[in-house]
Amino acid sequence: MIPLSIFLIIWLVLLLAYVALAFISIVQMMRFALVGKMAYFSTFIFLSVAAIIILIVSIYLTTVDWTLNLSFGEIITQQIPIL
């Protein structure tokens, strides 16, 4: 049995990696791109979409009961009928 909280920890680690890569991407965009209105606008759109998606996923994750366990026992012990 696998606790669901393991998936939350994995999601948080992946979210941290995404934030680090997004930060590097934004720094590169602002440092080497033509700094103008379009660069700031595209950065704003990128950050806005990322924030909205993270907010929606976070709201959904608050509805999950993280104390439950995930069991694969029934799936593994079932016999698959031969066609």
C-alpha angles and dihedrals in degrees: 000000000000120000114234089227088075088067090051091053091048090050091051092050091049090047090053090051090050092051091050093049092044090052091051090048093050093047090051091047094051094041102045105021124086099274103228142115094291093054091051091044094051091046090051091050091047093050093043095052092045092049093048092050093047090048093051092048091046091052090051092047091055089064094057120098100230093189093073124099129227113228125196093179097104093046094051096044096049114100116232110227115237113236 
